[in-house]
């Protein structure tokens, strides 16, 4: 479609005025077509268009002055016009199985406009993936909580997938992502979050080709809040746990850590789950039939491999603060049935939230792996951002 000047008053019945104007302007009447030509790929009406690398908008003989690409609901595609005004490209991939309308205007050196309108529809993928994320929308979590996303398919195009996920904080702090294998992507700042921070996660995976022929089908915005700061330090050698909230010591609790043959990991661990009562079976974590306790009270998970801080009602009271007898967990004195809130384990359970940090030191074991639970804090920042 070509736009011409709105004025065409030179065509009067006498012809003299028109002839005079033409002579003064070297034959130009002001009604010539714009020299700017708009080019849009894919062609108008195209179907099964790839979600990235295909949409290209440009102008020859002029500069782009307006570009709008939007779906039928009016959701615009963000993009950027080149400095010379000759081309425009989207900032992200397009959504799959979506019809888009394109409107482009370009202007030549004389200020004359040219426009083009097209439509196209992106492909409908056969194979798709999504990301299961933590924390959930609206949660209040501890200062150690990373954003952790586990994908339903192994990702080979990690750069495109990571680009489609943004994590921002208020007050602002740099947040970076790190891949553990090809199916997990975690985000965190260099140090623990500040108490009260508001975090926003934007997941725009719809149409992202995560691996050849496999496309994301997820668009979601998640908000969560960092609560008060609570970091508890277990000294496995001294058999104690110091609970610190907002830089103030709340309590020092006697504990029992891993026995000499089943020591507790050292390192920074994040509480990822809480159970008032749960079953613990040694067979599920490589201990065979050494134990199977159906009613472990006040249990909070610290690792994927079975490390918990939990209540213990079966050991004698003198054990806590003096011996390490567990199979690798951190035990606190408790009552069977989790019904006594005066017990140390009950108090700690009630004072803790998902995302709180438990640091173990002075254990005769190695440091926990960063991907064993939500424990990326055990990786140096320089390594994290590689």
NORPE-V749328 format. One record per residue. N is the residue number from 0. PSI is psi in degrees with one decimal (none if undefined). OMEGA is omega as a letter, one per 20 degrees, with the letter a starting at -180 (none if undefined). Layout:
BEGIN
n = <N & N>
psi = <PSI & PSI>
omega = <OMEGA & OMEGA>
END
This chain:
BEGIN
n = <0 & 1 & 2 & 3 & 4 & 5 & 6 & 7 & 8 & 9 & 10 & 11 & 12 & 13 & 14 & 15 & 16 & 17 & 18 & 19 & 20 & 21 & 22 & 23 & 24 & 25 & 26 & 27 & 28 & 29 & 30 & 31 & 32 & 33 & 34 & 35 & 36 & 37 & 38 & 39 & 40 & 41 & 42 & 43 & 44 & 45 & 46 & 47 & 48 & 49 & 50 & 51 & 52 & 53 & 54 & 55 & 56 & 57 & 58 & 59 & 60 & 61 & 62 & 63 & 64 & 65 & 66 & 67 & 68 & 69 & 70 & 71 & 72 & 73 & 74 & 75 & 76 & 77 & 78 & 79 & 80 & 81 & 82 & 83 & 84 & 85 & 86 & 87 & 88 & 89 & 90 & 91 & 92 & 93 & 94 & 95 & 96 & 97 & 98 & 99 & 100 & 101 & 102 & 103 & 104 & 105 & 106 & 107 & 108 & 109 & 110 & 111 & 112 & 113 & 114 & 115 & 116 & 117 & 118 & 119 & 120 & 121 & 122 & 123 & 124 & 125 & 126 & 127 & 128 & 129 & 130 & 131 & 132 & 133 & 134 & 135 & 136 & 137 & 138 & 139 & 140 & 141 & 142 & 143 & 144 & 145 & 146 & 147 & 148 & 149 & 150 & 151 & 152 & 153 & 154 & 155 & 156 & 157 & 158 & 159 & 160 & 161 & 162 & 163 & 164 & 165 & 166 & 167 & 168 & 169 & 170 & 171 & 172 & 173 & 174 & 175 & 176 & 177 & 178 & 179 & 180 & 181 & 182 & 183 & 184 & 185 & 186 & 187 & 188 & 189 & 190 & 191 & 192 & 193 & 194 & 195 & 196 & 197 & 198 & 199 & 200 & 201 & 202 & 203 & 204 & 205 & 206 & 207 & 208 & 209 & 210 & 211 & 212 & 213 & 214 & 215 & 216 & 217 & 218 & 219 & 220 & 221 & 222 & 223 & 224 & 225 & 226 & 227 & 228 & 229 & 230 & 231 & 232 & 233 & 234 & 235 & 236 & 237 & 238 & 239 & 240 & 241 & 242 & 243 & 244 & 245 & 246 & 247 & 248 & 249 & 250 & 251 & 252 & 253 & 254 & 255 & 256 & 257 & 258 & 259 & 260 & 261 & 262 & 263 & 264 & 265 & 266 & 267 & 268 & 269 & 270 & 271 & 272 & 273 & 274 & 275 & 276 & 277 & 278 & 279 & 280 & 281 & 282 & 283 & 284 & 285 & 286 & 287 & 288 & 289 & 290 & 291 & 292 & 293 & 294 & 295 & 296 & 297 & 298 & 299 & 300 & 301 & 302 & 303 & 304 & 305 & 306 & 307 & 308 & 309 & 310 & 311 & 312 & 313 & 314 & 315 & 316 & 317 & 318 & 319 & 320 & 321 & 322 & 323 & 324 & 325 & 326 & 327 & 328 & 329 & 330 & 331 & 332 & 333 & 334 & 335 & 336 & 337 & 338 & 339 & 340 & 341 & 342 & 343 & 344 & 345 & 346 & 347 & 348 & 349 & 350 & 351 & 352 & 353 & 354 & 355 & 356 & 357 & 358 & 359 & 360 & 361 & 362 & 363 & 364 & 365 & 366 & 367 & 368 & 369 & 370 & 371 & 372 & 373 & 374 & 375 & 376 & 377 & 378 & 379 & 380 & 381 & 382 & 383 & 384 & 385>
psi = <135.4 & 131.1 & 134.5 & 173.2 & 145.8 & -14.9 & 131.3 & 41.6 & -0.7 & -10.1 & 62.0 & 168.6 & -25.9 & -31.0 & -16.2 & -45.3 & -40.7 & -41.1 & -39.7 & -41.7 & -39.3 & -38.4 & -39.5 & -27.3 & 22.5 & 30.7 & -5.2 & 131.9 & -5.6 & 2.8 & 12.8 & 152.1 & 152.1 & 143.1 & -9.8 & 127.7 & 125.1 & 132.1 & 129.1 & 126.4 & 135.4 & 167.8 & 156.7 & 131.9 & 4.0 & 146.5 & 161.6 & 42.4 & 136.5 & 149.3 & -8.8 & 149.6 & -4.0 & -41.5 & 114.8 & 127.6 & 131.7 & 170.9 & 137.3 & 142.7 & 11.5 & -174.7 & 144.6 & 132.2 & -19.6 & 131.0 & 123.8 & 124.0 & 120.3 & 152.6 & -179.5 & -12.0 & -0.8 & 6.1 & 114.4 & 149.2 & 122.7 & 144.2 & 179.0 & 133.9 & 135.2 & 156.3 & -33.5 & -0.2 & 8.3 & -17.9 & 161.9 & 141.6 & 148.4 & 148.8 & -25.4 & 173.8 & 163.2 & 160.8 & 152.1 & 158.1 & 45.6 & 137.1 & 131.2 & 143.9 & 133.7 & 130.0 & 122.8 & 137.4 & 135.6 & 157.2 & 136.3 & -177.3 & -26.7 & 1.8 & 8.3 & 136.8 & 149.4 & 142.7 & 158.8 & 138.7 & 128.8 & 166.7 & 152.9 & 163.6 & 132.7 & 165.3 & 155.2 & 107.6 & 148.1 & -38.1 & 132.3 & 167.8 & 158.5 & 171.5 & 127.1 & 120.9 & 154.9 & 143.3 & 174.6 & 162.1 & 132.6 & -2.4 & 153.2 & 124.0 & 170.5 & 171.6 & -12.5 & -0.8 & 115.2 & 170.1 & 118.9 & 125.9 & 121.6 & 121.9 & 147.7 & -11.4 & 148.5 & 134.3 & 130.1 & -29.5 & 68.3 & -33.8 & -44.3 & -39.8 & -45.0 & -35.4 & -27.0 & -1.4 & 124.2 & 139.0 & 119.9 & 155.0 & 150.6 & 114.7 & 153.3 & 138.4 & 140.6 & 132.1 & 128.9 & 152.4 & 154.3 & 133.1 & 131.9 & 104.2 & -154.2 & 12.0 & 10.0 & 130.9 & 119.3 & 148.4 & 140.2 & 161.4 & 177.6 & -41.1 & 171.8 & 150.5 & 150.1 & 142.8 & 138.4 & -2.5 & 139.2 & 125.0 & 136.9 & 129.8 & 122.1 & 118.3 & 114.5 & 62.0 & -11.3 & 117.7 & -5.7 & 127.1 & 98.4 & -29.2 & 162.8 & 119.7 & 4.3 & 120.8 & 145.0 & 152.3 & 43.3 & 128.3 & 120.8 & 144.3 & 128.4 & 134.7 & 134.7 & 163.7 & 139.7 & 124.0 & -152.2 & 160.6 & 122.0 & 118.0 & 120.7 & 135.3 & 118.9 & 125.1 & 102.0 & -28.6 & -39.1 & -8.7 & 40.8 & 159.3 & 120.2 & 122.7 & 116.7 & 125.6 & 126.3 & 45.6 & 11.9 & 132.4 & 121.1 & -49.8 & 155.9 & 120.3 & 138.1 & 138.1 & 168.2 & 131.2 & -164.1 & 138.5 & 163.7 & -32.4 & -10.5 & 61.2 & 160.4 & 139.8 & 144.7 & 163.1 & -179.5 & 121.6 & 143.0 & 132.2 & 120.5 & -21.3 & 152.8 & 133.9 & 124.4 & -40.0 & 136.0 & 163.3 & 139.1 & 119.9 & 119.5 & -26.0 & -25.4 & -13.3 & 25.1 & 11.6 & 13.7 & -134.7 & 27.4 & -30.7 & 151.3 & 97.1 & 118.1 & -16.2 & 54.0 & 123.2 & 152.1 & 57.2 & 134.5 & 122.1 & 136.4 & -16.0 & 162.3 & -20.9 & 6.9 & 11.5 & 125.8 & 158.8 & 124.9 & 166.5 & 151.8 & 114.9 & -9.9 & -19.0 & 152.4 & 152.1 & -29.8 & -13.3 & -40.5 & 124.2 & -3.6 & -26.6 & 154.7 & 112.9 & 1.4 & 175.5 & 26.7 & -10.3 & 170.4 & 117.9 & 142.3 & 145.1 & 137.0 & 174.0 & 144.9 & 137.2 & -5.5 & 29.7 & 1.4 & 101.8 & -8.1 & -10.1 & 147.6 & -41.9 & -40.5 & -43.1 & -47.4 & -39.4 & -46.2 & -24.3 & -2.4 & 151.0 & 161.3 & 134.0 & -11.1 & 155.7 & 136.1 & 118.2 & 128.4 & 130.8 & 164.0 & 27.6 & 148.8 & 56.5 & 172.3 & 172.6 & 140.9 & 143.9 & 142.3 & -26.3 & 5.7 & 87.3 & -162.3 & 53.1 & 38.0 & -12.1 & -15.4 & 7.9 & 131.3 & 146.3 & -39.0 & -33.9 & -37.2 & -41.1 & 5.0 & none>
omega = <a & r & r & a & r & a & r & a & a & a & r & a & a & r & a & a & a & a & r & a & a & a & a & a & r & r & r & a & a & a & a & r & r & r & r & r & a & r & r & r & j & a & r & r & a & r & r & a & r & a & r & r & a & a & a & a & a & r & r & a & r & a & r & r & r & r & r & r & a & r & a & r & r & r & a & r & r & r & a & r & r & a & a & r & a & a & r & r & a & r & a & r & r & r & r & r & a & r & r & r & a & r & a & r & r & a & r & a & a & r & a & a & r & a & r & r & r & r & r & a & a & a & r & a & r & a & a & r & r & r & r & a & r & j & r & r & r & a & r & a & r & a & a & a & r & r & a & a & r & a & a & r & r & a & r & r & a & a & a & a & r & r & a & a & r & r & a & a & r & j & a & r & r & r & a & r & r & r & r & a & a & a & r & r & r & r & r & r & a & r & r & r & r & r & r & a & r & a & r & r & r & a & a & a & a & r & r & r & a & r & a & r & a & a & r & r & a & r & a & r & a & r & r & a & r & a & r & r & r & r & a & a & r & r & a & r & a & r & a & r & r & a & a & r & r & r & r & r & r & a & r & a & r & a & r & a & a & r & a & a & a & a & r & r & r & r & a & a & a & r & a & r & r & r & r & r & r & r & r & a & a & a & a & a & r & r & r & a & a & r & r & a & a & a & r & a & r & a & r & a & r & r & r & a & r & r & r & q & a & r & a & r & a & r & r & a & a & r & a & a & a & a & r & a & a & r & r & r & r & a & r & a & a & r & r & a & r & a & a & a & r & r & a & a & r & r & a & r & a & a & a & r & r & a & r & a & r & a & r & r & r & r & a & r & r & r & a & r & a & a & r & a & a & a & r & r & r & r & r & a & a & r & a & a & r & none>
END
